[in-house]
């Protein structure tokens, strides 16, 4: 508005720049409140009146036309500002509800369950979304630390609803069932009852206990990655994969667990196919095994963030599928306290 006033004062009324003063309330309606838009509109009318008097435009229709243009744009800007503020308030409310839904569905995992350290990373393929069809959970149960990671076929609210069913069944079964097979069967039955149509869920369940070691159940999910302290990478696979959850088929024999080597100092990375199937510009998949050295950070969350950053750099843009990663580090067991010697002194 100031620029238009200066140019109009220098060039004179013959240039006809006076209606451009309406750009002030027009832009104010895009970014400011309706009150600010109205104030700038009133200022624009004052500027037009001052310039119109100085240029002698009110002796003809040009001056009144310029005022009418400014008033009309101001009214439109005020209406636009009111509408935008209402939509922003609705969006803020929806985001608040989404944050609550995220905390209920994908709760923060415990940082130190049992003899483990855990960290998680979730990247949604949907812009502005915080949750999607991938799921994860860590439960420190009486039988040991039980973990699940899964991927719901499809996207949208239906995928989120299916993920909630799987997580709810797992959280309950992880505490009640004595064996990992029992956990898998209960989650399988709950998913088969709920999921309909062509939906299904691939999932990987793990149980880390001092008695049985590390056992896995694989329901058609990508194999985990075990990284040794010397950098050796292994992707343990079962002799036979179980069918994904939710198919509702007659499975016959239940899921069969298998044992993997996961010793103190090792790292176990569970992930969804959004990680390994991420492609670069040339169509090459993300080489997860070759990027295992990124997990060398001392803090597990920092290690996952470094891996996630490298994944985004590989695709050079947004992911086409949700990508969840759950990192478990096996800590050395803490030494037992020394038994007191007879006489009350600690044994040396």
N, C-alpha and C positions, 0 to 999 in steps of 0.2 A: 504494500500500500504506500509506503514511504517512497519507494522507487518510482511508482506511477506518478505520485504527486510531484516529485522532482523533475521527471521527464516532461510532465505536462506543463510545469511552470517554465521550463527552459524552451520547449518546442512550441508552446502556445496551444491555443484551443483548436487550431486547424488539424492537428494530428488525430484527435478524437480518442484519446486514451482513457478518458474519464470512466467509462463502464468497467475497465479492468480493475478498478478499486474493489469490485465485488469478489475478486480472488481471495481477499482477506477472510471474510466470513465463510467462503467456500472451503478453504483449507482448514479453518478453525473447526468446522463441523466434522472433519475427518479425524481429527486427533484430540480435540478438546471437549470439555463438557458443554452442555447446552447453554449454561450461564455464560461461559467464556465466549461462545459463539455469538450470543446475543449482544454482549458488550462490544466485541469486535465489529459486529454489524452496525451498532449505533455509532461507533467511531468512524466506520466507513461512510455512513450517511453524512456525518459531520464533515468529513474530508471532501465528499462530493459537493456538499453545499458550499463549502469555502472556495473550492476550485471553480465551481459554477459561477459564483458571484464574481470572483476575480477575472474569469474569462468572459463574463457577460453572456452566459449560456441560457439564463432563465428568461431571456426575451424571446426564446424560441423553444421548440419541443425537446431539443437535445438534452437540456439540463434536467427536465422532468423525467425523460426516458432513462437517464443515467441513475437518478434516484430510485425510480421504479425497479430497475435491474438490481440495484444493491439490496433494496428491501426484499425483493422476491428471492434472491439468493440467500439472504440472511434467514428468511423463514424456512426455506428448504434445508439450510444447514442446521437450524435448530431442531427440526424434525428428524434429520438424519442422526444428529448427536444423541437425541433421546432414544431412538431405536437402537443405536449402537451400544449405548450404555446398558440398556436392558438385556441385550444379547450377551454382553460381556459379563453381566451379573449372572445370567443363566449358565454361561460357560464356566464361570468360577465355581458355581454350585455343583455342576456336573463333574468338574475336576476334583472337587473335594470328596464327592461320593466315590469317584474312581480311586482316590487315595485310600479311602477306608476299605473298599473292596480289595485293593491290592494287599493291604496289611492282613486282611482276613484270609484271603486265598493263598498268597505267597508270603508267609511270615518270615521274618529274619531267622536264619538258621543259627543255632548255638555256636559260638566261636570255638569252644573247647569241649566237645562231647566225648566223654571217656578219655581214652588215650589218643584222641585225634585233635587236629585243628582243622576247622572248616571255613570255607569262604564260597560265596556264590556270586554269579554274574548273570544278568538277564537283559537281553536286548530285544525289544519288540520290533517286528518288521513294519508295524502300522505306525504312521506318524502321530505323534502326541499320545501314543498309547503306552501304558506302563505294564499291562498284563496282556496275555494272549493265550495260545493253546499249549505252551510248554509249562511243565510243572516240576516241582522239586520239594523235598522235605527231608529233614534229618531229625530222628527221634532217638533219644538216649533211653532205651527201654531196659527193663531188668535182664533181658536176654542178651544185651549188647546194643551197640549203635546200629540202628536200622535206617537205611537211606533209600529213597526212590527218586528217579528222574524219568520223565515221560514226555511224550509228544503226541498231542491230539491231532488226528487227521482233520484238516480244514482250519478255518479261521473264524473270527467274529465271536458274537455272543454265545453261539452254540458250543464253540470250542471251549470257551471259558466255563460254561456250565458243566461240560463233561469233565474238565480238569478239576472242578470243585468236587464232583462226585468221587473221582479217583483219590484225591487228597483226603477227603473226609473218611473214606473207607480205610485208607492206609494208616492214618493217624490213630484210628480206633484199633485196628488189628495189630499195629506194631506194639502196642502195650499189652494186648490180651493174649495173643498167640504165642505159644512156646517155641515154635519153629518158624523158619523163614518160609517153608512150604505152606504152612497154615496162613501166613500173611498173604502170600501170593494168591492162594485159593479164595480167600475172603474178598480181596480187591477184585479178583476176576469175576466172582459172582455178582458183586455190586455193580460193576461196570456192564456186565452182560444184561442185567435187569434194566439198566437205565438207558444205555446207548441204543439208538434205533437207526434204521436206515443203513447207509454205507459208512457210518462213522466207526472209527476204531482208534485205539491208543497203543502206541508202542511204549514199552516201559522197561526199565532196568532197576532191579531191587538188589540191595546189598546188605549184608549183616556182618559186622566186625565184632567179634567176641573173643575173649581170652581162651575160652574152652574149645571153640570150633574153628577159630581163625577167621578168614574172610571168605564168605560164600556169596554167590551171585545167582539171581534168577533173571533170565533174559527173555522178555516177551517181544521178540522181533525188533529190538532196539540196537543202535550202533554199539559196538563193544567199548568198554572203558579203556583208558590209557593209563598204564602203570609206568611211572618213571622212577628208576633207581637212583641212588645218590651219585653213581658214576656216569649218569646220563643215558643208561640203557632204557629203551622204550619198548614196551610190550603191549599188544592189544589182545587180551585173552578172550577167546570165543568158546561158547559151549559146544559140546559134541552135536547137539540138536537144539535149535531155537524153538521156544514155545510160541504158539500163535499169539498175535497181538490181543490186547484186552478189548472187549466189546463186540466181538464178532458173533457171539451167541451160538457157536457151533458145538457139536458134540466132540469134545476134545479127547475123550477117552482117558489116557493117563494124565495125571496132573503135572504141573511144572516140576522139572527136575533141577535142583540147584547144583552148582559146580564150584569147586574151590580154586582160589587164585592165591598167588604169593603176594602178600602185602605186609612187609616187615617194617620195623622201626627205621625211619629215615626215608622210606618210600613215599611217593605221592600217587594218589588215585584220582584221576580226572574223569568225571562223568559228564556227558554232554549230549546235546540233541543234534539231529542231522542238519540243523541250520548252521552249524559250525563247519562240518566237513563238506557240506555241499555248497558252501559259498564260493562263487566264481569270480575271477578277475576279468579284465576286459578281453583277454584272449580265451576265456572259457575254461581256464584251469581251476580245479578244485583247490580249496585251502589245504596246504600240506601240514596238517596238525602234528604228525609225528616229527617233522623236521623243525617245528617251532617249540618243541618241548623245553628247550633251553631257556625260553622266556619265563618259565616257572621257577627260576633260580632265585627270585627275590625272597628275602627273609620273611616278609609278611605275606601270608597267602592271599589276602585281598589285593595287595599291590601286584602280586604275580598274575592273578586273574585279570586285573585291569590292563597289564602290559600285553597279555594275550588277546584281550578284547580289542585293544587299540590296534594291534597288528592285524587282526581280522578285518576291522573296518578299513584299514589302509589297503589290504589285499583287494577288497571289492571296490575301493575308490568311490564309495557312495553308500546309500542305505541298503540294508540287507533285504533280501527277497523272502526270507523266512525268519521266524523267531529263533533266537539262539540263546540257549541256557547252558551254563557251565557250573559244575559243582566240584570244588577241589577239596580233597581230604588228604591231610598229612599225618603220617603215623609218627607219634612222638615216642621218645625213649621213656620206658616206665620209670617213675620216680623211685629212688631207693627207699626201702622200708626203714623206719626209725630204729635205732639201735636199742636192743633190749637192755633194761637196767640190770646191772650185775648184783649179785647178793650183797646186801649192805647199802643199796640205794644209789650206787654210782653207776653211770653208764659203762657198758662193756667196751673195752678198747679194741 
